Amino acid sequence: MDKLFRKGQVGVVTAVLLAGIILSGVTAALMWGLPLLEKEQDVRVLEDSLDQMNVLSESIEEIAITGGSTTVNFEMDKGTMIINEDENMIEYALTTDAAYVSKDDWAPLNQREVRGLDFEGSQTVNDSESYGVSGADKPGIILGLADPRGDKFNTRYRLAFRELNDLDTDEGFQIDLRVEGDVSLSSGSHTLYLESQGTETEGISRRGGPLEKRIVSISVG
């Protein structure tokens, strides 16, 4: 009888020890796993956001060249978007746990060449006296920068439009954004309405020829 009692005690102690070990393992897995999961979610959000910025850039370029109108759906799980008519650019910003783009300076994400762009405070994107080349460069450049904010980062994407020049005729071309309605968007699903507003020839290009601005209006639904 005593043997059976002692055996039962050993069984209970073993079960308690095993439960403690399992609980510790689960706790450790959660402590290590949750940050990794959050980072993976950040990566997916940033990748999706970059894909959407690329779609937006290509849609604006197509409307500027072919005319007409179109819509672009933009899903924002978090963050804010600002459409800046004065700076001729669109910025999307969100808070992330890690830096997935450059922490040092604005870095191009859809084309390496950034000639003709000028961002205040940037060491590398400050070539306002130059210009993009028609047929070789994209009019819309997407850049990224991750600013440290405590133990997190303020990750920003910027879609900026620059002047392109024809090296044979010296004619210049630039997409000019015009905003209708709200210029600041927060989390949620948004529809951007893009419409060609024709062209304006004003001023001179950086090569001395005429400068044609192709106007694309943006309104938000």
C-alpha positions as a Markdown table, in Angstrom:
| # | Residue | x | y | z |
|---|---|---|---|---|
| 1 | Met | 0.0 | 0.0 | 0.0 |
| 2 | Asp | 2.8 | 2.4 | 0.9 |
| 3 | Lys | 4.5 | 1.6 | -2.4 |
| 4 | Leu | 1.4 | 2.4 | -4.3 |
| 5 | Phe | 1.0 | 5.7 | -2.3 |
| 6 | Arg | 4.6 | 6.7 | -3.0 |
| 7 | Lys | 4.2 | 5.8 | -6.7 |
| 8 | Gly | 1.1 | 8.0 | -6.8 |
| 9 | Gln | 3.1 | 10.9 | -5.2 |
| 10 | Val | 5.8 | 10.5 | -7.8 |
| 11 | Gly | 3.2 | 10.6 | -10.5 |
| 12 | Val | 1.7 | 13.8 | -9.2 |
| 13 | Val | 5.1 | 15.5 | -8.7 |
| 14 | Thr | 6.1 | 14.4 | -12.2 |
| 15 | Ala | 2.9 | 15.8 | -13.7 |
| 16 | Val | 3.4 | 19.1 | -11.9 |
| 17 | Leu | 7.0 | 19.3 | -13.1 |
| 18 | Leu | 6.0 | 18.5 | -16.6 |
| 19 | Ala | 3.2 | 21.1 | -16.5 |
| 20 | Gly | 5.7 | 23.7 | -15.2 |
| 21 | Ile | 8.2 | 22.9 | -18.0 |
| 22 | Ile | 5.5 | 23.0 | -20.6 |
| 23 | Leu | 4.2 | 26.3 | -19.3 |
| 24 | Ser | 7.7 | 27.8 | -19.2 |
| 25 | Gly | 8.2 | 26.6 | -22.8 |
| 26 | Val | 5.0 | 28.1 | -24.0 |
| 27 | Thr | 5.7 | 31.4 | -22.1 |
| 28 | Ala | 9.2 | 31.6 | -23.7 |
| 29 | Ala | 7.8 | 30.8 | -27.1 |
| 30 | Leu | 5.3 | 33.6 | -26.8 |
| 31 | Met | 7.9 | 36.0 | -25.5 |
| 32 | Trp | 10.2 | 35.3 | -28.5 |
| 33 | Gly | 7.6 | 34.4 | -31.0 |
| 34 | Leu | 5.3 | 37.4 | -30.7 |
| 35 | Pro | 7.9 | 40.0 | -31.6 |
| 36 | Leu | 8.9 | 37.9 | -34.6 |
| 37 | Leu | 5.3 | 37.6 | -35.6 |
| 38 | Glu | 4.8 | 41.4 | -35.3 |
| 39 | Lys | 7.9 | 42.0 | -37.4 |
| 40 | Glu | 6.6 | 39.5 | -40.1 |
| 41 | Gln | 3.3 | 41.4 | -40.1 |
| 42 | Asp | 5.3 | 44.7 | -40.4 |
| 43 | Val | 7.1 | 43.3 | -43.4 |
| 44 | Arg | 3.9 | 42.2 | -45.1 |
| 45 | Val | 2.3 | 45.6 | -44.5 |
| 46 | Leu | 5.4 | 47.4 | -45.9 |
| 47 | Glu | 5.6 | 45.1 | -48.9 |
| 48 | Asp | 1.9 | 45.6 | -49.6 |
| 49 | Ser | 2.2 | 49.4 | -49.2 |
| 50 | Leu | 5.2 | 49.5 | -51.6 |
| 51 | Asp | 3.2 | 47.4 | -54.1 |
| 52 | Gln | 0.3 | 49.9 | -53.9 |
| 53 | Met | 2.6 | 52.9 | -54.2 |
| 54 | Asn | 4.0 | 51.3 | -57.4 |
| 55 | Val | 0.5 | 50.8 | -58.8 |
| 56 | Leu | -0.4 | 54.4 | -57.9 |
| 57 | Ser | 2.7 | 55.7 | -59.6 |
| 58 | Glu | 2.1 | 53.7 | -62.8 |
| 59 | Ser | -1.6 | 54.7 | -62.9 |
| 60 | Ile | -0.7 | 58.4 | -62.6 |
| 61 | Glu | 1.9 | 58.1 | -65.4 |
| 62 | Glu | -0.6 | 56.3 | -67.7 |
| 63 | Ile | -3.3 | 58.9 | -67.1 |
| 64 | Ala | -0.7 | 61.7 | -67.7 |
| 65 | Ile | 0.4 | 60.2 | -71.0 |
| 66 | Thr | -2.8 | 58.7 | -72.5 |
| 67 | Gly | -5.5 | 61.0 | -70.9 |
| 68 | Gly | -8.8 | 59.8 | -69.5 |
| 69 | Ser | -9.4 | 58.8 | -65.9 |
| 70 | Thr | -9.1 | 55.8 | -63.6 |
| 71 | Thr | -9.4 | 54.7 | -60.0 |
| 72 | Val | -6.9 | 53.2 | -57.6 |
| 73 | Asn | -7.9 | 51.4 | -54.4 |
| 74 | Phe | -5.5 | 51.9 | -51.5 |
| 75 | Glu | -5.7 | 49.7 | -48.4 |
| 76 | Met | -4.1 | 51.3 | -45.4 |
| 77 | Asp | -4.0 | 48.9 | -42.4 |
| 78 | Lys | -2.3 | 51.7 | -40.4 |
| 79 | Gly | -0.5 | 54.9 | -41.1 |
| 80 | Thr | -1.3 | 58.1 | -42.9 |
| 81 | Met | -1.1 | 59.3 | -46.4 |
| 82 | Ile | -0.5 | 63.0 | -47.5 |
| 83 | Ile | -1.0 | 64.2 | -51.0 |
| 84 | Asn | 1.2 | 67.3 | -51.3 |
| 85 | Glu | 0.3 | 69.4 | -54.3 |
| 86 | Asp | 2.9 | 72.1 | -53.5 |
| 87 | Glu | 5.8 | 69.5 | -53.4 |
| 88 | Asn | 4.3 | 67.4 | -56.2 |
| 89 | Met | 4.5 | 64.2 | -54.2 |
| 90 | Ile | 2.5 | 61.6 | -52.2 |
| 91 | Glu | 3.8 | 60.4 | -48.9 |
| 92 | Tyr | 2.7 | 57.3 | -46.9 |
| 93 | Ala | 4.0 | 56.9 | -43.4 |
| 94 | Leu | 3.6 | 54.2 | -40.7 |
| 95 | Thr | 5.2 | 53.1 | -37.5 |
| 96 | Thr | 7.2 | 49.8 | -37.6 |
| 97 | Asp | 9.2 | 47.7 | -35.1 |
| 98 | Ala | 12.2 | 47.5 | -37.3 |
| 99 | Ala | 13.8 | 49.4 | -40.2 |
| 100 | Tyr | 13.2 | 47.7 | -43.6 |
| 101 | Val | 14.5 | 50.6 | -45.7 |
| 102 | Ser | 17.4 | 53.0 | -45.2 |
| 103 | Lys | 17.8 | 54.7 | -41.9 |
| 104 | Asp | 20.5 | 57.1 | -43.1 |
| 105 | Asp | 18.9 | 58.9 | -46.1 |
| 106 | Trp | 16.2 | 58.6 | -48.7 |
| 107 | Ala | 16.8 | 55.6 | -50.9 |
| 108 | Pro | 15.1 | 54.9 | -54.3 |
| 109 | Leu | 13.0 | 51.8 | -54.4 |
| 110 | Asn | 11.7 | 51.6 | -58.0 |
| 111 | Gln | 14.6 | 53.1 | -60.0 |
| 112 | Arg | 18.2 | 53.7 | -59.0 |
| 113 | Glu | 18.7 | 57.0 | -60.7 |
| 114 | Val | 17.3 | 60.0 | -58.7 |
| 115 | Arg | 18.7 | 62.9 | -60.8 |
| 116 | Gly | 16.4 | 65.9 | -60.8 |
| 117 | Leu | 14.9 | 65.3 | -57.3 |
| 118 | Asp | 15.5 | 67.5 | -54.2 |
| 119 | Phe | 14.5 | 66.6 | -50.7 |
| 120 | Glu | 15.2 | 69.0 | -47.8 |
| 121 | Gly | 17.7 | 67.5 | -45.4 |
| 122 | Ser | 18.8 | 64.7 | -47.8 |
| 123 | Gln | 22.5 | 64.2 | -48.6 |
| 124 | Thr | 21.9 | 62.1 | -51.7 |
| 125 | Val | 18.6 | 63.2 | -53.1 |
| 126 | Asn | 19.4 | 66.9 | -53.7 |
| 127 | Asp | 20.0 | 67.2 | -57.5 |
| 128 | Ser | 17.5 | 69.9 | -58.3 |
| 129 | Glu | 19.7 | 71.5 | -60.9 |
| 130 | Ser | 19.7 | 68.3 | -63.0 |
| 131 | Tyr | 16.8 | 66.5 | -64.7 |
| 132 | Gly | 15.6 | 63.0 | -65.6 |
| 133 | Val | 16.1 | 61.8 | -69.2 |
| 134 | Ser | 13.1 | 61.1 | -71.4 |
| 135 | Gly | 13.0 | 57.5 | -72.5 |
| 136 | Ala | 15.5 | 56.4 | -69.8 |
| 137 | Asp | 14.1 | 57.5 | -66.5 |
| 138 | Lys | 10.7 | 57.2 | -64.8 |
| 139 | Pro | 8.9 | 60.4 | -64.1 |
| 140 | Gly | 7.7 | 59.1 | -60.7 |
| 141 | Ile | 10.3 | 57.9 | -58.2 |
| 142 | Ile | 9.4 | 56.0 | -55.0 |
| 143 | Leu | 11.8 | 56.5 | -52.1 |
| 144 | Gly | 12.0 | 55.2 | -48.6 |
| 145 | Leu | 13.4 | 56.3 | -45.2 |
| 146 | Ala | 13.0 | 54.9 | -41.7 |
| 147 | Asp | 13.4 | 57.5 | -38.9 |
| 148 | Pro | 14.2 | 56.1 | -35.4 |
| 149 | Arg | 11.4 | 56.9 | -32.9 |
| 150 | Gly | 12.4 | 55.5 | -29.6 |
| 151 | Asp | 12.4 | 51.7 | -30.0 |
| 152 | Lys | 10.4 | 51.9 | -33.2 |
| 153 | Phe | 10.7 | 53.5 | -36.6 |
| 154 | Asn | 8.7 | 56.0 | -38.6 |
| 155 | Thr | 8.9 | 54.4 | -42.0 |
| 156 | Arg | 8.0 | 56.7 | -44.9 |
| 157 | Tyr | 7.5 | 56.1 | -48.6 |
| 158 | Arg | 7.5 | 59.1 | -51.0 |
| 159 | Leu | 6.3 | 59.1 | -54.6 |
| 160 | Ala | 7.8 | 62.3 | -56.2 |
| 161 | Phe | 7.5 | 63.5 | -59.8 |
| 162 | Arg | 10.4 | 65.1 | -61.5 |
| 163 | Glu | 11.1 | 66.8 | -64.8 |
| 164 | Leu | 12.2 | 64.7 | -67.8 |
| 165 | Asn | 14.1 | 66.3 | -70.6 |
| 166 | Asp | 14.6 | 65.2 | -74.2 |
| 167 | Leu | 18.3 | 65.2 | -75.0 |
| 168 | Asp | 17.6 | 65.9 | -78.8 |
| 169 | Thr | 15.0 | 68.6 | -78.7 |
| 170 | Asp | 15.6 | 70.0 | -75.1 |
| 171 | Glu | 11.9 | 69.8 | -74.5 |
| 172 | Gly | 10.8 | 69.1 | -70.9 |
| 173 | Phe | 7.9 | 67.1 | -69.5 |
| 174 | Gln | 6.6 | 66.8 | -65.9 |
| 175 | Ile | 3.6 | 65.3 | -64.3 |
| 176 | Asp | 1.8 | 68.0 | -62.1 |
| 177 | Leu | -0.4 | 66.8 | -59.4 |
| 178 | Arg | -3.6 | 68.7 | -58.5 |
| 179 | Val | -5.6 | 67.7 | -55.4 |
| 180 | Glu | -9.3 | 67.9 | -55.0 |
| 181 | Gly | -10.9 | 67.4 | -51.6 |
| 182 | Asp | -9.0 | 65.8 | -48.7 |
| 183 | Val | -5.2 | 65.7 | -48.8 |
| 184 | Ser | -4.6 | 63.7 | -45.7 |
| 185 | Leu | -5.8 | 60.1 | -45.3 |
| 186 | Ser | -5.7 | 57.8 | -42.3 |
| 187 | Ser | -6.2 | 54.0 | -41.8 |
| 188 | Gly | -8.9 | 52.3 | -43.9 |
| 189 | Ser | -9.8 | 51.6 | -47.4 |
| 190 | His | -9.7 | 54.6 | -49.8 |
| 191 | Thr | -10.4 | 55.1 | -53.5 |
| 192 | Leu | -8.3 | 57.6 | -55.3 |
| 193 | Tyr | -9.9 | 59.0 | -58.5 |
| 194 | Leu | -7.3 | 60.1 | -61.1 |
| 195 | Glu | -8.2 | 62.2 | -64.0 |
| 196 | Ser | -6.2 | 64.0 | -66.8 |
| 197 | Gln | -6.7 | 67.7 | -66.8 |
| 198 | Gly | -4.8 | 68.3 | -70.0 |
| 199 | Thr | -1.4 | 70.0 | -70.5 |
| 200 | Glu | 0.1 | 73.4 | -69.8 |
| 201 | Thr | 3.2 | 74.7 | -71.5 |
| 202 | Glu | 4.8 | 77.2 | -69.3 |
| 203 | Gly | 8.4 | 78.2 | -68.5 |
| 204 | Ile | 11.5 | 76.5 | -69.9 |
| 205 | Ser | 13.0 | 73.1 | -69.3 |
| 206 | Arg | 16.3 | 72.7 | -67.6 |
| 207 | Arg | 17.9 | 72.2 | -71.0 |
| 208 | Gly | 16.4 | 75.5 | -72.3 |
| 209 | Gly | 13.4 | 74.1 | -74.3 |
| 210 | Pro | 9.7 | 74.4 | -73.6 |
| 211 | Leu | 8.4 | 72.8 | -70.5 |
| 212 | Glu | 5.1 | 70.8 | -70.8 |
| 213 | Lys | 3.2 | 70.0 | -67.6 |
| 214 | Arg | 0.7 | 67.2 | -67.8 |
| 215 | Ile | -1.9 | 67.8 | -65.1 |
| 216 | Val | -3.4 | 64.9 | -63.1 |
| 217 | Ser | -6.1 | 65.6 | -60.6 |
| 218 | Ile | -6.6 | 63.4 | -57.5 |
| 219 | Ser | -9.8 | 63.2 | -55.5 |
| 220 | Val | -10.5 | 60.9 | -52.7 |
| 221 | Gly | -13.5 | 58.7 | -52.1 |
